[in-house]
Each structure stands twice: as structure tokens, then as C-alpha cells.
Amino acid sequence: MKVINFAEHQTVVNRYMSELRDVCIQKDRARFRRNLERIGEVMAYEISKTLDYSTKDIQTPLGTASTQLYNDPIVLGTIFRAGLPFHQGFLNVFEEADNAFVSAYRFYKDKECHEVGIHIEYLATPDLNGKTLIIADPMLATGGSMELGLKAFETKGIPGKVHLCSAIASRKGVDYLTETFKDTDYTLWCGAIDPELNDHMYIVPGLGDAGDLAYGGKL
Ligand SMILES: O=c1cc[nH]c(=O)[nH]1
């Protein structure tokens, strides 16, 4: 598996990332969602460079223009709920794509929120056989929900190509997925890779709870 870290490059993505993380700016929910969307748009553009293209002739009012168009049948997969605005960014770019959804939530062994696992409940996906699957999961903490989300999707067909996308990943999550998918040609795209996970499996410095920041608190 190949890992791409946008934070290693001097691009506008770093500005979107800093706004997501900034404890004052992130209070503006609409802006928080839009920044996740914008990172999705840039990642989608970068992924478009890896697709398979063929030459097509386009009839204009004045003649014929020859152009390179991609052939990949794209499916955009997302993990509820924080994945939704990130997913929208990919869909803005690959607007003809099919879509797949899975719900994953953490369950805890005690009131102090010590995590024991991730539970998959809802799954809605088209046939994935031979498709180019792009999974949007903005916070890659342990890597568990990305792995389980992919496994859940794979019950509906084996994709030809897989792109795993996160806005912020932890070093531990990246190492876990790199080991788990070491014999694959998957690509993991990260807006940044942060050094730590705290006792509650939140990424540090991270940004907090992406789902709550995008959509408000939950019970
Ligand atoms: O830091 C984290 C980790 C997982 N999910 C989040 O929203 N934040």
C-alpha cells in the first residue's frame, strides 16, 4: 500500500486543514463542513491523475476536439456520520459516481469511554466488482473503522482499485493499515498524519470530534 501525505507539500490544503483544527474557526459548523468538502475535492483531483484514460472525440459546434477521458467506474464509499461532508467533496468532482454507505460506531466497555470495538450496522452499496472504490473517512484513528468499512463493502463485490482517504490520520492508524494491506496496491491519502492517539482513541493534536463539529453533539 502506498501512503500520500498532503502535509508534506506546500499547498492550499494546509490552509483548509488549519481551519479545521483551529479551536475558534472550527466552531463555525458550515465552514467546518465546507473545509472537509474542499479537502475531498482536492484529493479527488489528485486521484483523477491515477485513473485509466482513453481518447474520445467530442463534437463541438465548429469541429471535433480530441480529449482524454477516464474510464474507471467510480464508487464513492463513506462511513457515517463524519464522512458525509468529506464524501460530498469527492462527489462534487466525480459527479457521475455511484455511492456506497456504511455506518460504524464505537462501543465502550465503561463510562470512561474506553473503547472495545467498532460496530457496523447499516450498509447500502452497489455492486463493487471491478469498480474503483474511494472510501472517505475523515478521521483515521486506529484504522479499525476504515478496515471494517472496507470489509463490509467487499461483501458486495471486490473492487479493482481502492483509495482510502482521510483528512487527519494518526501514525498508529497509518501503520496499522500499511501492515494490514501490505500486499495490496491500495493508496492511502491523508491530509496530515498526527503523532498520537489519546486514551479515548482521539487523534492528538487532531481536531476533536469531527462528527460533532460538522453536525452538533449527540446523546
Ligand atoms: O480524533 C478523532 C478520532 C476519531 N474521530 C474523530 O472525530 N476524531
The ligand as an SDF file (V2000), in Angstrom:
LIG
                    3D

  8  8  0  0  0  0  0  0  0  0999 V2000
   -9.7730   12.2630   16.7770 O   0  0  0  0  0  0  0  0  0  0  0  0
  -10.7600   11.6950   16.3030 C   0  0  0  0  0  0  0  0  0  0  0  0
  -10.7830   10.3080   16.0520 C   0  0  0  0  0  0  0  0  0  0  0  0
  -11.9040    9.7510   15.5190 C   0  0  0  0  0  0  0  0  0  0  0  0
  -12.9730   10.5270   15.2370 N   0  0  0  0  0  0  0  0  0  0  0  0
  -12.9590   11.8660   15.4640 C   0  0  0  0  0  0  0  0  0  0  0  0
  -13.9320   12.5580   15.1960 O   0  0  0  0  0  0  0  0  0  0  0  0
  -11.8610   12.4150   15.9950 N   0  0  0  0  0  0  0  0  0  0  0  0
  1  2  2  0
  2  3  1  0
  2  8  1  0
  3  4  2  0
  4  5  1  0
  5  6  1  0
  6  7  2  0
  6  8  1  0
M  END
$$$$
